[in-house]
Amino acid sequence: MSEEVKLSADAEKILESVEKLSVLDLANLVKAMEEKFGVSAAAPVAVAAAPAAGGGEADGGEEESSTVTVVLKDGGAQKIAVIKAVNDLLGVGLKDAKAIVDGAPKEVKENVPREEGEEIKKKLEEAGATVEFK
């Protein structure tokens, strides 16, 4: 693995420190990092499982609901820009963001307040994506 990934001296020190942590300390560290940076280590899995979990028919109450699910319908011609936008919005790595865009149509965020959904939709559409709400 060290042949594939080049780390700075600071990153190498952090990796060495993490190696010495107990499983419980490591789990707590992951939770603290998720809270601090507003991300989830399980985000790619949650996004992949979201279509199965969403399962039911749309109730047609899009205008009435206060929450929406943002669906990336198509990455569009500016796929790199859309990948960067997904990366920024979800806080996932570029590889995971690319998988989301390549897997379109894909649910990007579930049950977010309509206002937040509109902002996500706007940013993705500005990058060149086709987006809709469920």
Phi and psi restraints in degrees (value plus and minus 20) as a CYANA .aco file:
   2 SER   PHI     -86.6   -46.6
   2 SER   PSI     -40.8    -0.8
   3 GLU   PHI     -91.8   -51.8
   3 GLU   PSI     -51.8   -11.8
   4 GLU   PHI    -102.8   -62.8
   4 GLU   PSI     -55.3   -15.3
   5 VAL   PHI    -131.7   -91.7
   5 VAL   PSI     104.6   144.6
   6 LYS   PHI    -121.1   -81.1
   6 LYS   PSI     103.2   143.2
   7 LEU   PHI    -132.1   -92.1
   7 LEU   PSI     128.9   168.9
   8 SER   PHI     -91.3   -51.3
   8 SER   PSI     148.3   188.3
   9 ALA   PHI     -80.2   -40.2
   9 ALA   PSI     -60.5   -20.5
  10 ASP   PHI     -84.9   -44.9
  10 ASP   PSI     -64.0   -24.0
  11 ALA   PHI     -85.5   -45.5
  11 ALA   PSI     -57.1   -17.1
  12 GLU   PHI     -81.9   -41.9
  12 GLU   PSI     -61.0   -21.0
  13 LYS   PHI     -83.4   -43.4
  13 LYS   PSI     -61.6   -21.6
  14 ILE   PHI     -83.5   -43.5
  14 ILE   PSI     -64.5   -24.5
  15 LEU   PHI     -79.9   -39.9
  15 LEU   PSI     -62.0   -22.0
  16 GLU   PHI     -83.8   -43.8
  16 GLU   PSI     -59.0   -19.0
  17 SER   PHI     -85.7   -45.7
  17 SER   PSI     -61.3   -21.3
  18 VAL   PHI     -84.7   -44.7
  18 VAL   PSI     -57.4   -17.4
  19 GLU   PHI     -78.2   -38.2
  19 GLU   PSI     -51.1   -11.1
  20 LYS   PHI    -105.3   -65.3
  20 LYS   PSI     -29.2    10.8
  21 LEU   PHI     -93.9   -53.9
  21 LEU   PSI     129.9   169.9
  22 SER   PHI     -94.4   -54.4
  22 SER   PSI     145.6   185.6
  23 VAL   PHI     -80.3   -40.3
  23 VAL   PSI     -61.5   -21.5
  24 LEU   PHI     -84.2   -44.2
  24 LEU   PSI     -65.1   -25.1
  25 ASP   PHI     -82.9   -42.9
  25 ASP   PSI     -59.5   -19.5
  26 LEU   PHI     -85.2   -45.2
  26 LEU   PSI     -62.4   -22.4
  27 ALA   PHI     -82.0   -42.0
  27 ALA   PSI     -62.5   -22.5
  28 ASN   PHI     -86.5   -46.5
  28 ASN   PSI     -56.6   -16.6
  29 LEU   PHI     -82.3   -42.3
  29 LEU   PSI     -64.6   -24.6
  30 VAL   PHI     -80.8   -40.8
  30 VAL   PSI     -65.4   -25.4
  31 LYS   PHI     -80.3   -40.3
  31 LYS   PSI     -64.1   -24.1
  32 ALA   PHI     -84.2   -44.2
  32 ALA   PSI     -60.0   -20.0
  33 MET   PHI     -87.5   -47.5
  33 MET   PSI     -58.7   -18.7
  34 GLU   PHI     -80.8   -40.8
  34 GLU   PSI     -64.7   -24.7
  35 GLU   PHI     -87.5   -47.5
  35 GLU   PSI     -65.2   -25.2
  36 LYS   PHI     -83.6   -43.6
  36 LYS   PSI     -61.8   -21.8
  37 PHE   PHI    -121.0   -81.0
  37 PHE   PSI     -19.9    20.1
  38 GLY   PHI      45.6    85.6
  38 GLY   PSI      14.8    54.8
  39 VAL   PHI    -145.8  -105.8
  39 VAL   PSI     151.9   191.9
  40 SER   PHI    -149.4  -109.4
  40 SER   PSI     112.0   152.0
  41 ALA   PHI     -85.5   -45.5
  41 ALA   PSI     -40.0     0.0
  42 ALA   PHI    -119.3   -79.3
  42 ALA   PSI      -9.7    30.3
  43 ALA   PHI     -74.5   -34.5
  43 ALA   PSI     -67.2   -27.2
  44 PRO   PHI     -81.4   -41.4
  44 PRO   PSI     -57.3   -17.3
  45 VAL   PHI     -87.8   -47.8
  45 VAL   PSI     -63.1   -23.1
  46 ALA   PHI     -83.3   -43.3
  46 ALA   PSI     -59.3   -19.3
  47 VAL   PHI     -88.2   -48.2
  47 VAL   PSI     -60.5   -20.5
  48 ALA   PHI     -86.7   -46.7
  48 ALA   PSI     -55.3   -15.3
  49 ALA   PHI    -104.2   -64.2
  49 ALA   PSI     -34.4     5.6
  50 ALA   PHI     -77.9   -37.9
  50 ALA   PSI     -64.0   -24.0
  51 PRO   PHI     -79.8   -39.8
  51 PRO   PSI     -59.4   -19.4
  52 ALA   PHI     -87.0   -47.0
  52 ALA   PSI     -59.3   -19.3
  53 ALA   PHI     -90.8   -50.8
  53 ALA   PSI     -51.5   -11.5
  54 GLY   PHI     -92.7   -52.7
  54 GLY   PSI     -42.8    -2.8
  55 GLY   PHI      -7.5    32.5
  55 GLY   PSI     -63.3   -23.3
  56 GLY   PHI     -93.9   -53.9
  56 GLY   PSI     146.8   186.8
  57 GLU   PHI     -89.9   -49.9
  57 GLU   PSI     129.4   169.4
  58 ALA   PHI     -85.7   -45.7
  58 ALA   PSI     119.9   159.9
  59 ASP   PHI    -107.2   -67.2
  59 ASP   PSI     -18.9    21.1
  60 GLY   PHI      53.7    93.7
  60 GLY   PSI     -14.7    25.3
  61 GLY   PHI    -119.0   -79.0
  61 GLY   PSI      13.8    53.8
  62 GLU   PHI     -75.9   -35.9
  62 GLU   PSI     -64.3   -24.3
  63 GLU   PHI     -88.7   -48.7
  63 GLU   PSI     -48.7    -8.7
  64 GLU   PHI    -105.4   -65.4
  64 GLU   PSI     -48.5    -8.5
  65 SER   PHI     -95.4   -55.4
  65 SER   PSI     129.7   169.7
  66 SER   PHI    -112.9   -72.9
  66 SER   PSI     -31.2     8.8
  67 THR   PHI    -141.6  -101.6
  67 THR   PSI     133.8   173.8
  68 VAL   PHI    -157.2  -117.2
  68 VAL   PSI     141.9   181.9
  69 THR   PHI    -131.6   -91.6
  69 THR   PSI     104.0   144.0
  70 VAL   PHI    -107.6   -67.6
  70 VAL   PSI     104.4   144.4
  71 VAL   PHI    -136.7   -96.7
  71 VAL   PSI     104.4   144.4
  72 LEU   PHI    -103.1   -63.1
  72 LEU   PSI      89.4   129.4
  73 LYS   PHI    -100.9   -60.9
  73 LYS   PSI     -59.3   -19.3
  74 ASP   PHI    -176.1  -136.1
  74 ASP   PSI     120.4   160.4
  75 GLY   PHI     -93.1   -53.1
  75 GLY   PSI     -41.1    -1.1
  76 GLY   PHI      55.7    95.7
  76 GLY   PSI    -192.4  -152.4
  77 ALA   PHI     -96.0   -56.0
  77 ALA   PSI     -46.8    -6.8
  78 GLN   PHI    -118.1   -78.1
  78 GLN   PSI      37.3    77.3
  79 LYS   PHI     -78.3   -38.3
  79 LYS   PSI     -57.8   -17.8
  80 ILE   PHI     -83.3   -43.3
  80 ILE   PSI     -62.2   -22.2
  81 ALA   PHI     -83.9   -43.9
  81 ALA   PSI     -58.2   -18.2
  82 VAL   PHI     -88.4   -48.4
  82 VAL   PSI     -60.3   -20.3
  83 ILE   PHI     -80.7   -40.7
  83 ILE   PSI     -63.4   -23.4
  84 LYS   PHI     -83.8   -43.8
  84 LYS   PSI     -59.2   -19.2
  85 ALA   PHI     -85.3   -45.3
  85 ALA   PSI     -63.7   -23.7
  86 VAL   PHI     -82.1   -42.1
  86 VAL   PSI     -62.6   -22.6
  87 ASN   PHI     -76.9   -36.9
  87 ASN   PSI     -67.5   -27.5
  88 ASP   PHI     -87.4   -47.4
  88 ASP   PSI     -63.1   -23.1
  89 LEU   PHI     -91.5   -51.5
  89 LEU   PSI     -58.3   -18.3
  90 LEU   PHI    -118.4   -78.4
  90 LEU   PSI     -36.1     3.9
  91 GLY   PHI      50.7    90.7
  91 GLY   PSI       4.9    44.9
  92 VAL   PHI    -116.2   -76.2
  92 VAL   PSI     146.7   186.7
  93 GLY   PHI     -89.5   -49.5
  93 GLY   PSI     143.9   183.9
  94 LEU   PHI     -81.1   -41.1
  94 LEU   PSI     -57.6   -17.6
  95 LYS   PHI     -82.6   -42.6
  95 LYS   PSI     -64.2   -24.2
  96 ASP   PHI     -88.3   -48.3
  96 ASP   PSI     -58.8   -18.8
  97 ALA   PHI     -83.6   -43.6
  97 ALA   PSI     -61.0   -21.0
  98 LYS   PHI     -82.8   -42.8
  98 LYS   PSI     -62.4   -22.4
  99 ALA   PHI     -81.8   -41.8
  99 ALA   PSI     -58.1   -18.1
 100 ILE   PHI     -85.3   -45.3
 100 ILE   PSI     -67.8   -27.8
 101 VAL   PHI     -86.0   -46.0
 101 VAL   PSI     -63.9   -23.9
 102 ASP   PHI     -85.7   -45.7
 102 ASP   PSI     -47.2    -7.2
 103 GLY   PHI    -108.0   -68.0
 103 GLY   PSI     -12.4    27.6
 104 ALA   PHI     -78.6   -38.6
 104 ALA   PSI     123.1   163.1
 105 PRO   PHI     -94.3   -54.3
 105 PRO   PSI     116.7   156.7
 106 LYS   PHI    -167.5  -127.5
 106 LYS   PSI     117.1   157.1
 107 GLU   PHI     -91.8   -51.8
 107 GLU   PSI     106.8   146.8
 108 VAL   PHI    -113.3   -73.3
 108 VAL   PSI     -68.0   -28.0
 109 LYS   PHI    -162.8  -122.8
 109 LYS   PSI     115.2   155.2
 110 GLU   PHI    -123.8   -83.8
 110 GLU   PSI     125.2   165.2
 111 ASN   PHI      27.7    67.7
 111 ASN   PSI      32.0    72.0
 112 VAL   PHI    -119.5   -79.5
 112 VAL   PSI     134.0   174.0
 113 PRO   PHI     -76.5   -36.5
 113 PRO   PSI     124.4   164.4
 114 ARG   PHI     -73.3   -33.3
 114 ARG   PSI     -60.2   -20.2
 115 GLU   PHI     -81.6   -41.6
 115 GLU   PSI     -64.6   -24.6
 116 GLU   PHI     -85.3   -45.3
 116 GLU   PSI     -59.4   -19.4
 117 GLY   PHI     -81.2   -41.2
 117 GLY   PSI     -61.3   -21.3
 118 GLU   PHI     -82.8   -42.8
 118 GLU   PSI     -59.7   -19.7
 119 GLU   PHI     -86.4   -46.4
 119 GLU   PSI     -63.0   -23.0
 120 ILE   PHI     -82.3   -42.3
 120 ILE   PSI     -65.4   -25.4
 121 LYS   PHI     -79.9   -39.9
 121 LYS   PSI     -64.4   -24.4
 122 LYS   PHI     -80.3   -40.3
 122 LYS   PSI     -66.3   -26.3
 123 LYS   PHI     -84.6   -44.6
 123 LYS   PSI     -61.9   -21.9
 124 LEU   PHI     -88.2   -48.2
 124 LEU   PSI     -59.3   -19.3
 125 GLU   PHI     -87.9   -47.9
 125 GLU   PSI     -56.3   -16.3
 126 GLU   PHI     -82.4   -42.4
 126 GLU   PSI     -50.7   -10.7
 127 ALA   PHI     -99.3   -59.3
 127 ALA   PSI     -33.6     6.4
 128 GLY   PHI      94.3   134.3
 128 GLY   PSI     -14.0    26.0
 129 ALA   PHI    -106.0   -66.0
 129 ALA   PSI     141.2   181.2
 130 THR   PHI    -124.1   -84.1
 130 THR   PSI     105.6   145.6
 131 VAL   PHI    -151.7  -111.7
 131 VAL   PSI     126.9   166.9
 132 GLU   PHI    -163.1  -123.1
 132 GLU   PSI     148.1   188.1
 133 PHE   PHI    -127.2   -87.2
 133 PHE   PSI     129.5   169.5
